[in-house]
Amino acid sequence: MQLTITKADQLKSKPDDSKLDFGTTFTDHMFNMDYNLEKGWHNPRIEPYGSIDLDPSTMVLHYGQGVFEGLKAYKTDSDAVQLFRPKDNFKRLNRSSRSMCIPEVDEAFGLHALKQLITIEKDWVPSAPETSLYIRPTIIATDPFLGVRASHTYRFFIILSPVGAYYAEGFNPVKIWVTKDHVRAVRCGVGEAKTPGNYAASLFAGEAAHKKGYAQVLWLDGVEQKYVEEIGAMNIFFVINDELITPMLNGSILPGITRDSVISLAKTWNVKIAERQISIDEVMHANDSGKLSEIFGSGTAAVISPVGELKYGDKVISIGNGKVGPMANKFYKAITDIQYGKTKDLKEWIEPVS
């Protein structure tokens, strides 16, 4: 396919790198590509950022048939721009697409188009510490049809947003609330896909957590409501008795790329690690016995997010005296040093853009 490029006639004013929020400002251009049954994926183009014209009956608005990804571009000290594990993001996009009956995209072409888009928008990649260019590839069903079936047409688009820290706290411990009244996903459903409905399902409990003064919800399994699964925007890790433990992937947990990076680094460092079921009662007992030393989340947005307080039922526990633990700090530094080109990429995770 031939990628066409149409430049914007007027460029936006760029925000101050030191005052960036998360996900509120968008660049001058975007990538678009269309799908229909006759042509398959076609008409790939980079064009000025703008609205997408949708009929009120467009299927994604009624049935939620859509998938998306999240990754980042980073600027190094030498002014180069690079991506962190983008091939894995495109693989996961296609895995999510299969579960939502969406036609897969050519992963190599998708990465090529993304790199072309970032090259055009290179000046939008911020250079202040802990800033980056957030990337949101998305596919939506576009048939104007009211009926429950897979769409016959789709739009694949990529938008870019310069961002600062995901949490206002930055790389500091956050407070997490364990909900017993709501579940996010169940095995054999679509919990492991990055699809809009999964995030819509998290909103009610998320708002309840915020009202209680907590940053995120820690979800339990949807059947027995006893086994830890993930935080709203992250996977979760526990350090118990010097062992790193994370819930095993079971079909209702998103297979996080940062999660996989933590596991890979842990094995390289000969850290004792287990992917297994872990109940919330085990976590609370480990704290009571003095064996729980750290909890942290992992995800593209925050990279590593230490947890300083956990509330379950009427019980509130403090982890690490509210300070960043040594394990969380080590993973955060190792991953961000690779992302920003401060250390050698021995894992071959970096994809240079320019």
N, C-alpha and C positions, 0 to 999 in steps of 0.2 A: 504494500500500500504506500501511496505517496502522501507524505505529511505536508499539508499546506500551512502557510504562516501569514496571518494578516495582523499588522501592527496597529496599535491604538493611536489615534490621531492626537489625543491629549493624555498626558500621563498624570497620575495622582501625586500629591505631596506625600513623601515618605515620613512615617512617624519617627520620633526620637527613640533610638534603641534602648535608652535607659528607662523608658516609660511604657514599655509594651505590655498589654494585657494578653490573655490567651483567647485566640479565635474571634477577634472583633474587627480586624483590619485585613483587607485582601488586596492582592497585587493587581497589576494592570491587565494581565492576560490569563487565559484559562485554556485547557485542552478539552475538546469535544470530539466524540465519535458516535455514530449511529449504527443501529442494527435493525434489520428486518429479515423475514424468512427468505426472500428472493436473493438479497445481496450479502447476507451475513453482516459482519462488522465492516463498515465502510465510511468514507468521507472523514478521515481523521484530520483534525485541524487545530491549530493554535490561533486564537482570535481574542479580541478584547473581552475582558471580564464583563459579563452582563447577565441579565435575567434569562431564564428558560421559560418559554411560552408553553403552558400546560392547559389542556382542556379540563374543565371541572370534573369530567368523568375519568381522567387519567388514572390508570389502575393502581399506581403506587400510592396515590392519595387515599384509596379505599381499602386496599388489601395488603399494603406494606411490602410489596415485592421489591426489595432493594438490598444492596450490600455496599459496604464501604471499607476503607482502610485508613490507617494513620501512620505516617512516618515523617522523618525530618531530614532537612539538609542543614549542614553545619559549615561555618566558615573557619578556616584554620588561621594560625598566626601568619602564614605566608600568603593569605588572601585567596587560597584555593577553596573550592566548594566541594563537599563530598556527602554521600549518602551512607546510611548505616543499614546494611542487610536488606536493600530494596527488593532483591530477587525473592526473598522469603515473604515480603508483603504481597507481591504479585501472585505467588503460589497460594497464599492464604486467601487472597481475593477470589481466585478461581475455586478454591475449596468451598468458600462460602457460597459462591455462585451455584455450584452443583447442588447444594442443599436447598437452594431457593429456586431451582429450575430456571436459572439464568444462563445464557450461552457464555462459555468461557472466552476470555480474550487471549490474544497471543502475548505471552508474558514478556518475551524479548522486545516485541514492538512497543508494548506498554512502557517498558523501562526506557527505551529509546525516546519515545515521545515525552516522557517526564523529564529526561535530561535536556532535551531541546527546550522545553518550557522553562526549566530552571536557568538555563544558559541565557535566555532572553531576559529573565527576571533576576539576574545575578545581583544587581544592586539592591534588591529587596532582602537579601540574606543578611540578617543583622550580625554585628561583630562584638557587641557588648557581652560580658561574661554571662553564661547560662541562657543565652538567647539562641534562637534557631529559626528556620523557616519550616513551619508545619505544612504537611502535604496531605490533602484529603482526596484520594481517588474514590469515585462513587459510581454505581450503576443503578439506574432506576427503570422500572417498567413504565412504558409510555403509551400503551394502547388506550384509546378513548372507549372504554367498555366497562359496563357494570355486570360482572359475572365472575364467579370464582374459577379461574383457570390461569395458567401461565400466560403472560403477555406474549405477543408476537413481535413487539418492537421494544427497543431499549435505547437509553442514552447513557454513555460512559463519559464522565467528565472528571477533570482534576483541577482543583483550586488550591491556591497557596496563601499562607497567612504568616507574617512575621510574628513570633511569639516570645514572651518572657516565660517566667516560671508558671507551671500549671496551678500550683497552690500559692496563695498569698504568703504562706509561711516559708516558701522556698524550700531549700534542703534542710528542713527542720522537722521534728516529730509532729505528726498530726493526730487528731483524736478520731477514733473509729467506734461506731455503734453497731452491735450485732442485733439484727431484727429477728424476732421470733414469730412475727405476725404476717410476714410476706415472704414469697419466694420469687426468684428471678427466672429460673429455668429448670427443666427436668431432663434426665437422660432420655435419649431417643427423640428429642425435640430438636430445636435449632439453637440451643444455648451456646454451642461451640462456634457458631457463625457470627460474623460481624454484620448484623442485620438490624435495621432501625427498631423493630419491635422489641428486641432484647433490652434496648436502652429505654424505650418508653415504659417497659415493665418495671424499671428500676426507679422511676421518677417519684412515685408516691412515698416510698420508704426513704428515698434520698431527701425529699423535702422534710419529712419527719425528723430525720437525723440532723439536718441543718437547724431546725427549730430548737433542737436539744443542745446545740452547740458543737455538733460533730461534723467532720469534714466529709466522711464517706460512710457507706453501709458495708458491713461484712456479711455476705450472704451464706446461709447454710443450705444444705441439699434440699431439693424440693419434695422429697418423699418422706424421709424420717425427721428432717429438720434438726439434725444433730451433727452432721459432718460439714466441716468448713469447705467452702468452694472458692470464692474469690471476692475481692472488693469491687465496688461499682466500676471503677476505671482501671483496675490493676489486678494482677495475680498477687498471691500472698505467700510469704515465707515466715517460718518460725525457727528460732535457734533455741533448741531444748537440749540441755546436757551436752553442749558443744556439737550437736548434730543439726544440720540445716534440713528442714522438713518443709515440703510444699505439697498441696493436694495433687494427687495424680489426675491426669486428664481422663475424663470419664464420659465425654459426650455432652456435658452441660457446662463445661468450663472452657473459656476461650484459650486456645493454645498460643499464649503470648510470645512474641519474638524476644522481648526483653527477658521474660521468664526463661526462655531457652538459653539466652546469653548468660544469665546468672548460673544456670545449671552447668553449662559448658565450662565456664571459668572455675566454678567450684571443683569440678573434676580435675581440671588442669592443676589447681592448687592443692589437690589431695584433701579437700575438705570433705568430711563425712556428710553425705547427702542422701535423702530418701524422698522419693515420690510415692506417696501412699495416702490412704484415708487418714484423716486426723479429725477427731471430734472436738467440738468446742469445750466439752467437759475435760478432755485431755489437756487442752490449752490452759484452762483455768486451774486444774490440779497441778500442772507443771509450774504455774506461777506461785501457787500456794506452797509448793515444796522448794521453791527457790531455784528450780531448774530452767525456767523460762528467762532467757537473757535478752532476746531481741525479737521484734516483729517488724517486718518491712514489706511494702508492696513494690511491684515492678511493673512498668508500663512505658510505652513510648512517650507519653506526655510528661510524666514526672521523672522518668528513668528509675530511680530508686526513691521510695518515700518511707522514711522511718515512722513507726507508730509509737507514740508516747503514752497513749491512754486507750483502753479498750473497755467498753461498757457492755455487759451481758446481763439482761434482767435487771436486778437491783444492785448488781455488783460492778464496781468500777476498779480496774487494776491499772497501776502505773508501771510502765516498762522502761527499764534503764534510767530511772530517775528523770524521765523526760528529756534525756539527751540522745544524740545520735550514737548508735552502737558501733563497735569496731567492724563488725561484719558488713553492715549496711554501708558504712563509710568506705570500706575497701572495694565493694562492688560498684558503688557510685563513681568513685575515682577511676577505677579501671575502665569502666564502660565509657564514661565521658571523656577520658583521656584518649581513647580510641576514636570516638566520634569527632572530637575537635583536632585530631591529628597531633596530639602531644606525646603520643607513644607509638611504637611500632605495632602495626596490625598483624599479629601472628595468626589470627583466626581467619584472615581473608574476608572480613566482614565489610570492608569499606569499598564503595563504588565511587570513583572520582567522577565529578561532573566537569570541572574546569580547573 
